[in-house]
């Protein structure tokens, strides 16, 4: 039996703690690529062929909507699912991370 590669997720979040928490929580099931800003996101999408892009709704650097627009304008990325999320002050609670995992599994299942 051959091991299947883990699906790739790209996370763009300007908060280093949030990136670390998300990477730790999702890294078991996914190949997680974390970026601090959206400057190179289109190039990283081309390199990594992610199944999902996760953007911080409150990104103060580039703005998640501007990142989303840049990704959509790139012809190869117009059908990549994008999940907008944000963490509350104090970080994600365990049930919030479980909800995020369920949302990711649903988006990657193809049933949407």
Secondary structure, DSSP 8 states (H G I E B T S, - for coil): -------EEEEE-S-HHHHHHHHHHHTTTSEEEEESSSTTHHHHHHHH--SEEEEETT-SSS-HHHHHHHHHHSGGGTT-EEEEE---TT---HHHHHHHHHHHHHHHHT--
